[in-house]
Amino acid sequence: MTLAPETTALTVQLRLADSWLALCEPSALTPGRGVAALLPDGGQAAVFLDRAGRMYAIDNRDPFSGAAVLSRGLIGSYQGRPFVASPLLKQRFDLESGRCLDDETVRVTTYEVRIS
């Protein structure tokens, strides 16, 4: 039995409070790059797919500059922890915890992300 394409489409979803928000098809994510997603409250999330196929989502707003640019940052790893470096002032944010690796008093919101 083959399912119709409309019933088998996968979407990247972001957990918001007690519900999941559909963002895009997985093919819209490029390994090693981020994309910005508009949230229902007007905020933005930065969604990343690393080269190993793991997805991460954090607040897109850089707390140091106030600009919504983290989705444009470079991803890498430090001591085995995935991070994104802000494209403006280069502070690094842990993609799993949201903690700033360069100033432990600062962090960004993280979101659970899945393909469903």
N, CA and C atoms as a LAMMPS dump frame, in Angstrom:
ITEM: TIMESTEP
0
ITEM: NUMBER OF ATOMS
348
ITEM: BOX BOUNDS ff ff ff
-5.0000000000000000e+02 5.0000000000000000e+02
-5.0000000000000000e+02 5.0000000000000000e+02
-5.0000000000000000e+02 5.0000000000000000e+02
ITEM: ATOMS id mol type element x y z
1 1 1 N 0.847 -1.184 0
2 1 2 C 0 0 0
3 1 3 C 0.887 1.24 0
4 2 1 N 0.604 2.176 -0.868
5 2 2 C 1.346 3.429 -0.946
6 2 3 C 0.438 4.569 -0.503
7 3 1 N 0.988 5.43 0.375
8 3 2 C 0.217 6.574 0.836
9 3 3 C 0.343 7.72 -0.154
10 4 1 N -0.684 8.508 -0.249
11 4 2 C -0.65 9.696 -1.109
12 4 3 C 0.405 10.656 -0.582
13 5 1 N 1.083 11.417 -1.445
14 5 2 C 2.136 12.339 -1.008
15 5 3 C 1.695 13.3 0.087
16 6 1 N 0.439 13.777 0.038
17 6 2 C 0 14.734 1.038
18 6 3 C -0.098 14.131 2.434
19 7 1 N -0.167 12.802 2.538
20 7 2 C -0.251 12.172 3.86
21 7 3 C 1.117 11.727 4.365
22 8 1 N 2.137 11.823 3.519
23 8 2 C 3.462 11.381 3.942
24 8 3 C 4.451 12.533 4.074
25 9 1 N 4.002 13.76 3.831
26 9 2 C 4.898 14.913 3.901
27 9 3 C 5.412 15.094 5.322
28 10 1 N 6.711 15.28 5.434
29 10 2 C 7.33 15.523 6.724
30 10 3 C 7.525 17.014 6.903
31 11 1 N 7.429 17.472 8.15
32 11 2 C 7.671 18.88 8.428
33 11 3 C 8.591 19.009 9.637
34 12 1 N 9.395 20.054 9.618
35 12 2 C 10.184 20.423 10.783
36 12 3 C 9.233 21.158 11.714
37 13 1 N 9.214 20.737 12.977
38 13 2 C 8.3 21.335 13.944
39 13 3 C 9.067 21.84 15.157
40 14 1 N 8.549 22.914 15.731
41 14 2 C 9.148 23.571 16.888
42 14 3 C 8.155 23.5 18.041
43 15 1 N 8.645 23.107 19.217
44 15 2 C 7.753 23.024 20.381
45 15 3 C 7.59 24.399 21.019
46 16 1 N 6.341 24.837 21.123
47 16 2 C 5.991 26.094 21.778
48 16 3 C 5 25.76 22.889
49 17 1 N 5.389 25.985 24.131
50 17 2 C 4.54 25.675 25.287
51 17 3 C 4.049 24.232 25.192
52 18 1 N 2.769 24.029 24.923
53 18 2 C 2.23 22.665 24.894
54 18 3 C 1.777 22.231 23.504
55 19 1 N 2.301 22.87 22.46
56 19 2 C 1.935 22.497 21.1
57 19 3 C 3.161 22.535 20.194
58 20 1 N 3.003 21.988 18.994
59 20 2 C 4.07 21.963 18.001
60 20 3 C 3.682 22.866 16.844
61 21 1 N 4.608 23.702 16.408
62 21 2 C 4.411 24.617 15.292
63 21 3 C 5.139 24.064 14.072
64 22 1 N 4.415 23.842 12.978
65 22 2 C 5.033 23.382 11.734
66 22 3 C 5.771 24.549 11.09
67 23 1 N 7.038 24.322 10.722
68 23 2 C 7.865 25.387 10.157
69 23 3 C 8.087 25.247 8.664
70 24 1 N 8.61 24.108 8.248
71 24 2 C 8.999 23.941 6.847
72 24 3 C 9.239 22.468 6.577
73 25 1 N 9.505 22.155 5.33
74 25 2 C 9.916 20.803 4.969
75 25 3 C 11.386 20.635 5.333
76 26 1 N 11.81 19.431 5.697
77 26 2 C 13.225 19.215 6.035
78 26 3 C 14.176 19.638 4.921
79 27 1 N 13.755 19.562 3.673
80 27 2 C 14.624 19.931 2.549
81 27 3 C 14.947 21.423 2.533
82 28 1 N 14.208 22.229 3.295
83 28 2 C 14.485 23.667 3.364
84 28 3 C 15.708 23.972 4.227
85 29 1 N 16.172 22.99 4.993
86 29 2 C 17.349 23.173 5.848
87 29 3 C 18.594 22.678 5.131
88 30 1 N 19.643 23.472 5.185
89 30 2 C 20.923 23.125 4.573
90 30 3 C 21.918 22.801 5.684
91 31 1 N 22.57 21.633 5.623
92 31 2 C 23.55 21.306 6.669
93 31 3 C 24.61 22.399 6.81
94 32 1 N 24.849 22.779 8.063
95 32 2 C 25.847 23.797 8.349
96 32 3 C 25.326 25.222 8.292
97 33 1 N 24.044 25.404 8.012
98 33 2 C 23.452 26.728 7.877
99 33 3 C 22.213 26.835 8.752
100 34 1 N 21.775 28.057 9.009
101 34 2 C 20.567 28.298 9.778
102 34 3 C 19.519 29.001 8.95
103 35 1 N 18.273 28.92 9.412
104 35 2 C 17.167 29.658 8.813
105 35 3 C 16.382 30.31 9.941
106 36 1 N 15.769 31.436 9.652
107 36 2 C 14.921 32.123 10.629
108 36 3 C 13.476 31.717 10.387
109 37 1 N 12.74 31.551 11.488
110 37 2 C 11.323 31.212 11.413
111 37 3 C 10.54 32.212 12.246
112 38 1 N 9.465 32.735 11.685
113 38 2 C 8.605 33.67 12.393
114 38 3 C 7.679 32.882 13.315
115 39 1 N 7.593 33.304 14.573
116 39 2 C 6.763 32.637 15.563
117 39 3 C 5.419 33.361 15.696
118 40 1 N 4.395 32.684 16.202
119 40 2 C 3.075 33.315 16.319
120 40 3 C 3.064 34.603 17.149
121 41 1 N 3.972 34.736 18.121
122 41 2 C 4.002 35.935 18.957
123 41 3 C 4.781 37.085 18.32
124 42 1 N 5.266 36.892 17.096
125 42 2 C 6.031 37.916 16.4
126 42 3 C 7.531 37.78 16.584
127 43 1 N 7.966 36.917 17.494
128 43 2 C 9.388 36.655 17.683
129 43 3 C 9.919 35.769 16.57
130 44 1 N 11.188 35.434 16.666
131 44 2 C 11.802 34.579 15.656
132 44 3 C 12.629 33.493 16.325
133 45 1 N 12.7 32.352 15.652
134 45 2 C 13.591 31.267 16.067
135 45 3 C 14.617 31.064 14.964
136 46 1 N 15.813 30.682 15.357
137 46 2 C 16.86 30.302 14.41
138 46 3 C 16.954 28.779 14.445
139 47 1 N 16.763 28.146 13.311
140 47 2 C 16.765 26.685 13.219
141 47 3 C 17.993 26.262 12.434
142 48 1 N 18.722 25.298 12.99
143 48 2 C 19.978 24.847 12.391
144 48 3 C 19.955 23.354 12.156
145 49 1 N 20.593 22.929 11.092
146 49 2 C 20.847 21.528 10.802
147 49 3 C 22.356 21.388 10.702
148 50 1 N 22.949 20.584 11.611
149 50 2 C 24.402 20.437 11.532
150 50 3 C 24.764 19.385 10.498
151 51 1 N 26.035 19.253 10.228
152 51 2 C 26.482 18.34 9.167
153 51 3 C 26.278 16.87 9.518
154 52 1 N 26.006 16.578 10.79
155 52 2 C 25.713 15.212 11.214
156 52 3 C 24.213 14.918 11.151
157 53 1 N 23.409 15.91 10.766
158 53 2 C 21.976 15.716 10.623
159 53 3 C 21.161 16.05 11.863
160 54 1 N 21.782 16.61 12.898
161 54 2 C 21.053 17.008 14.106
162 54 3 C 20.487 18.409 13.925
163 55 1 N 19.275 18.607 14.443
164 55 2 C 18.628 19.915 14.357
165 55 3 C 18.633 20.591 15.723
166 56 1 N 18.733 21.917 15.687
167 56 2 C 18.706 22.741 16.894
168 56 3 C 17.868 23.973 16.594
169 57 1 N 17.266 24.547 17.643
170 57 2 C 16.526 25.794 17.477
171 57 3 C 16.737 26.662 18.715
172 58 1 N 17.064 27.929 18.468
173 58 2 C 17.265 28.903 19.529
174 58 3 C 16.578 30.205 19.125
175 59 1 N 16.494 31.129 20.067
176 59 2 C 15.98 32.462 19.755
177 59 3 C 16.894 33.09 18.703
178 60 1 N 16.317 33.756 17.723
179 60 2 C 17.115 34.361 16.655
180 60 3 C 17.718 35.703 17.063
181 61 1 N 17.248 36.282 18.17
182 61 2 C 17.712 37.607 18.594
183 61 3 C 19.038 37.504 19.336
184 62 1 N 20.026 38.223 18.85
185 62 2 C 21.33 38.304 19.501
186 62 3 C 21.184 39.215 20.723
187 63 1 N 21.366 38.693 21.944
188 63 2 C 21.157 39.526 23.126
189 63 3 C 22.183 40.646 23.287
190 64 1 N 23.296 40.579 22.606
191 64 2 C 24.32 41.629 22.71
192 64 3 C 24.024 42.825 21.809
193 65 1 N 23.484 42.568 20.629
194 65 2 C 23.209 43.658 19.694
195 65 3 C 21.72 43.984 19.585
196 66 1 N 20.866 43.02 19.945
197 66 2 C 19.427 43.196 19.796
198 66 3 C 18.912 42.868 18.415
199 67 1 N 19.8 42.553 17.493
200 67 2 C 19.397 42.249 16.114
201 67 3 C 19.015 40.776 15.972
202 68 1 N 18.048 40.498 15.118
203 68 2 C 17.602 39.128 14.851
204 68 3 C 18.484 38.526 13.757
205 69 1 N 19.669 38.047 14.164
206 69 2 C 20.666 37.607 13.183
207 69 3 C 21.318 36.257 13.479
208 70 1 N 20.973 35.605 14.579
209 70 2 C 21.695 34.383 14.937
210 70 3 C 21.547 33.287 13.876
211 71 1 N 20.442 33.29 13.124
212 71 2 C 20.265 32.284 12.072
213 71 3 C 21.328 32.421 10.982
214 72 1 N 21.978 33.571 10.898
215 72 2 C 23.019 33.803 9.891
216 72 3 C 24.421 33.49 10.406
217 73 1 N 24.503 33.056 11.658
218 73 2 C 25.802 32.786 12.261
219 73 3 C 26.431 31.495 11.762
220 74 1 N 27.707 31.352 12.072
221 74 2 C 28.448 30.141 11.716
222 74 3 C 28.317 29.118 12.834
223 75 1 N 28.066 27.853 12.463
224 75 2 C 27.991 26.824 13.493
225 75 3 C 29.303 26.06 13.546
226 76 1 N 29.594 25.579 14.741
227 76 2 C 30.816 24.821 14.969
228 76 3 C 30.677 24.055 16.271
229 77 1 N 31.792 23.612 16.825
230 77 2 C 31.75 22.934 18.119
231 77 3 C 32.952 23.36 18.946
232 78 1 N 32.749 23.383 20.243
233 78 2 C 33.791 23.733 21.202
234 78 3 C 33.704 22.73 22.33
235 79 1 N 34.778 21.985 22.558
236 79 2 C 34.819 20.935 23.572
237 79 3 C 33.635 19.985 23.421
238 80 1 N 33.318 19.641 22.184
239 80 2 C 32.252 18.697 21.893
240 80 3 C 30.844 19.264 21.952
241 81 1 N 30.711 20.558 22.196
242 81 2 C 29.402 21.203 22.29
243 81 3 C 29.123 22.001 21.022
244 82 1 N 27.951 21.801 20.391
245 82 2 C 27.624 22.577 19.191
246 82 3 C 27.292 24.015 19.556
247 83 1 N 27.744 24.957 18.735
248 83 2 C 27.452 26.367 18.985
249 83 3 C 27.218 27.098 17.677
250 84 1 N 26.626 28.288 17.806
251 84 2 C 26.534 29.233 16.699
252 84 3 C 27.228 30.505 17.151
253 85 1 N 28.021 31.084 16.274
254 85 2 C 28.692 32.357 16.552
255 85 3 C 27.89 33.469 15.893
256 86 1 N 27.542 34.477 16.677
257 86 2 C 26.792 35.615 16.134
258 86 3 C 27.576 36.244 14.985
259 87 1 N 26.897 36.582 13.891
260 87 2 C 27.605 37.204 12.776
261 87 3 C 28.027 38.655 13.066
262 88 1 N 27.5 39.245 14.125
263 88 2 C 27.842 40.638 14.417
264 88 3 C 29.036 40.757 15.358
265 89 1 N 28.874 40.317 16.589
266 89 2 C 29.93 40.503 17.586
267 89 3 C 30.682 39.214 17.918
268 90 1 N 30.315 38.125 17.275
269 90 2 C 31.021 36.832 17.323
270 90 3 C 30.877 36.056 18.633
271 91 1 N 29.977 36.462 19.547
272 91 2 C 29.764 35.642 20.73
273 91 3 C 29.183 34.302 20.302
274 92 1 N 29.59 33.257 21.011
275 92 2 C 29.165 31.898 20.68
276 92 3 C 28.075 31.445 21.652
277 93 1 N 27.019 30.834 21.099
278 93 2 C 25.9 30.342 21.895
279 93 3 C 25.766 28.838 21.714
280 94 1 N 25.759 28.125 22.839
281 94 2 C 25.583 26.674 22.845
282 94 3 C 24.207 26.358 22.267
283 95 1 N 24.148 25.534 21.236
284 95 2 C 22.88 25.228 20.582
285 95 3 C 21.997 24.304 21.403
286 96 1 N 22.557 23.604 22.384
287 96 2 C 21.751 22.712 23.21
288 96 3 C 21.19 23.413 24.443
289 97 1 N 21.969 24.292 25.057
290 97 2 C 21.539 24.931 26.307
291 97 3 C 21.179 26.407 26.144
292 98 1 N 21.654 27.043 25.079
293 98 2 C 21.436 28.471 24.883
294 98 3 C 22.441 29.353 25.609
295 99 1 N 23.32 28.761 26.401
296 99 2 C 24.3 29.515 27.19
297 99 3 C 25.342 30.144 26.275
298 100 1 N 25.688 31.4 26.576
299 100 2 C 26.75 32.069 25.831
300 100 3 C 28.087 31.52 26.328
301 101 1 N 28.91 31.043 25.438
302 101 2 C 30.207 30.484 25.81
303 101 3 C 31.22 31.565 26.158
304 102 1 N 30.918 32.808 25.806
305 102 2 C 31.844 33.91 26.047
306 102 3 C 31.434 34.794 27.224
307 103 1 N 30.226 34.611 27.725
308 103 2 C 29.726 35.369 28.873
309 103 3 C 28.643 34.523 29.533
310 104 1 N 29.01 33.791 30.588
311 104 2 C 28.097 32.83 31.2
312 104 3 C 26.871 33.459 31.849
313 105 1 N 26.8 34.782 31.939
314 105 2 C 25.62 35.431 32.5
315 105 3 C 24.528 35.638 31.455
316 106 1 N 24.826 35.306 30.196
317 106 2 C 23.891 35.537 29.091
318 106 3 C 23.498 34.203 28.475
319 107 1 N 22.222 34.112 28.122
320 107 2 C 21.748 32.924 27.401
321 107 3 C 20.58 33.294 26.514
322 108 1 N 20.309 32.452 25.536
323 108 2 C 19.163 32.624 24.654
324 108 3 C 18.222 31.435 24.866
325 109 1 N 16.977 31.634 24.526
326 109 2 C 15.977 30.573 24.635
327 109 3 C 16.29 29.463 23.64
328 110 1 N 16.124 28.225 24.069
329 110 2 C 16.246 27.082 23.175
330 110 3 C 14.861 26.468 22.974
331 111 1 N 14.684 25.813 21.86
332 111 2 C 13.422 25.167 21.548
333 111 3 C 13.676 23.713 21.179
334 112 1 N 12.758 22.86 21.545
335 112 2 C 12.806 21.48 21.089
336 112 3 C 12.342 21.475 19.635
337 113 1 N 13.038 20.724 18.809
338 113 2 C 12.705 20.683 17.376
339 113 3 C 12.686 19.224 16.939
340 114 1 N 11.778 18.905 16.016
341 114 2 C 11.643 17.531 15.53
342 114 3 C 11.165 17.532 14.089
343 115 1 N 11.262 16.362 13.476
344 115 2 C 10.66 16.132 12.156
345 115 3 C 9.506 15.184 12.383
346 116 1 N 8.349 15.545 11.892
347 116 2 C 7.171 14.705 12.093
348 116 3 C 6.364 14.648 10.808
